[in-house]
Every structure is written in C-alpha cells, then in structure tokens.
Amino acid sequence: MKKEYSVKDKLTLFLLASGVFCFGVILPDSLSDHNKMVHFSAHFGMSFLLALCFYMICTVKMRISKAVSYTVLILATLAIGIIYKYWEIATQGMIGNYSFQIIVDRTGVMTSMSQNLSGLMGAILLIEGLVERNLALRVSVKTGHPLSKAGNHFPVMGNSLSKTGNHFPSTVTRYSKAASQYSPASKD
C-alpha cells in the first residue's frame, strides 16, 4: 500500500477539495439560510452516495477499470440528478406553461446541479484519498489466488473466492488452517 502522496496526488486532492467547496458552498450560496443548507445537504449527500455506490459496484463487483468506473459514476450520478430535477419540475406543472429560461431560473436547476457536482467531487475525493490508497487489500501472485495473473495486483475486498471456496484471500485461509490445528476442537 502506498503511504506517501506524490505532488500530482496532492494537487489532485487539493483541486477536488476546492471543487467541493466552490460548487457546493460558494457558488450556490448554500449556507445563507436553513432551507438552502437542507437543500445542499440533500443534493450533496445523494450524489455522494450514488457516486460511491456506483464506484464500488463497478470496481469491486464487476472488476471494471478505474477510468471506466469514473465515467460510469459521473454519467450515472448526473443523469439521475437531471431526471430527478425534471420530475420535480414536471410535478409542479411548469412544463408547457413557462419558457425554458423561466423554469431554470425559478426552480434552481443550476444550484441543484452545482450541489450535485459538489457531491460527486466529494465522492471522488474520498475514493482517491482513502479507498484507493488505504482500504484496498492488495493480493499478489504469491498468495496463489486463482484470479491473479503473473505480475498483476488487484483489489480484494473480501468478496472473491479463494481456492478453498472461502470468502477470504488465500493467505488468510492458509493461516486460518494452520491456526485451527491448535484449537481445542481439532484434538480428536
């Protein structure tokens, strides 16, 4: 596991944090009153949750590359935000009665999308800062994992099958077997 951040990593994390702050707090004026703060929390939180879930599904379950996972999570999160905002506008009966510009101004479409973008950047900040660096268990070829190929490392979050059929990396299974010979239950 990498513990040190390169200059590129630090700059990426700084720009993501700046984007979260600018698109979430400064541009939409999210902290001026209680209603705006609640609106910010809802949009930021749901975008954050959706992006993190899409990333975990794509990388851990489906084993899709990081670049494709980011593309999927960005497009899916923003598409869900747009569909929700359209549904909100349609249920207010504004479509067909007002021009597009008036609808955008009165319903706060730009504010909502800015806050959604802030939540998306927050999720990417968490992924880049913690998930990719600290939480992913790296399993190498030496463990004998059936999905490993020569020279490749891949993340295992406890969901892949080892040779024994257990839901643990092979090293854990090997040490568990060694420890079980000394347990009281194994003395028959």
N, C-alpha and C positions, 0 to 999 in steps of 0.2 A: 504494500500500500504506500502510495506517495504521501509524504507528510509535508513537504515543502511546496510552496506555491511559486511558480515562475512569474516573471514580470508580466507575461501575457495573461496568465491566470488571474493575477491581482488586478490588472486593468479590466479584464472581462467582468470580474465580480464587482468592481467599482462602478463600471458603466451600467450593469444590471441594477445595482442598488440605486444609482442615480435615476435610472428609468422608472423604477418602482416609486420613488419619491416624487419625481416630476409628474408622471402620468397619473399617479394616484392621489397626491395631496395638493400640489401647487396648481397645476392646470385646471382641474375641475373644481377647485376651491372646496375640498371635501371636509374641512374641519371648521367651517364658519358657523354652522348650527347643527342641532341634533339630527334633524331629518337628513341633511347631507351626509353626516357621519354614518348614519344607519345605511343609507343608500350605498356609500362607499364600501362599508363592511360587507354588504350582501354581494355586490359585484366582484369585489376583490376576492372574497372567500370562495365563492363558487368557481370563479375562473382558476384560482389557485388549486382547488380540489380537483376539478376536471383535468387540468393540465398534469398534475401529479399522478392521477389515476391512469390517464392515457399513456404517460411515460412508463409507468410500472408495468402495465399490461403489454405494451409494445416491446420493452426490453427484457423483462423477466419471463413473462409467459410465452411470448411469441418469438423472442430472440431476434428482433429486428435491429438493424444497425442504429447507432446513435443519431446520425443525420436524418434518417427516415423517421425515427421516433420523434425527433423535434418537429419535423414537417407535419406529421400526423397530429401531434398535440397542439400545435399552433393553429392549424386549419380547423380541427375539430372544436377546439375551445372557442375560437372566434365565430365559427358557424353556429354553434349552439347559442352564443350571445346574441347574434344577429336574429336568429329565429325567435328567441325569447322576446327581443325588443319589438319585432314585427308583430308577434302575437299580442303583446301588451298594447301596441298602437291600434291593432285591429279590434280588440275588445272595447276600446274607448270610442269606436265609431268615427274615427277621424279620417280613415282612408276613403277617398272619393268626395269628401266634404271640404277638404282643405288642400292647398298645394303642398308639394313635397317640402319646400323650404319652410313653410309654417309648421308642418308636422315635426320636422327636425328641430326647429327652434323650441317649440312648446313642450316636446316630450323629453328633451335632454338626451338625444341619441349620442351626440358626441361625448358628453360627460360619461355616459354609461360605457361606451366603447373605450374611452380613456382609462376608466377604472378596471375594465376587463383586461386591457393590455397591461395594466399595473400588476394585476393578479397573476397573469401569465408570466411576466418578468420575475415576479417573486418566486414562482414555482421553479423557473429555470435557474434562478439564483440558488435556491435550496438544492436542486439537483447537481449543479456544478460545484457548489461549495461543500456539500456534505455527502450526498448519496453516491456520486461517482468516486469520491475520494476516500471516504471513511467507512461507509456501511457495506459496500460490496465486498463479499468474501471472494478472494481470487484463488482459483484452483488451477494448479499447473498439471503438466503431463505426468509428473512424478506420483501423483495421487492415484493414477490408474482409472480416472473417471472415464466411462465409456464414450462420452460426447467430446472429450478433449482430442485435439489433433496435434501433431508434432509442432511444437513451438508456439501454440496458441494459448492464450489465457482468456477466460470468460467468467462473467459473474455468476455466482450461485447464491441464491437467497434462501436455501433450504427447501427448494421445491423440485429439484431434479433427482432422478433415481440413480443410485449407485449400482454397482454390480450385484450387490446383495438384495436389491429391491427396497432398501430403506430410503427414507427421505432425508438423508444426510450425505455430505461428501464422503468419499471413500476413506479418507484419513480418520474421520470421526468414527466411522463404522469399525475400522481396524482397531483403534484404541478402545472402543467400547467392548469388542470381543476379547481383547487382551485383559481388560479390567474385569470382565464377567467371570473369568476363570478363578478369581479370588473371592467372588461373592459367596455368601453362605448358601445360596440356592443351588450353586453348581457342585457342591460336595455331596454327591450321591453315593 
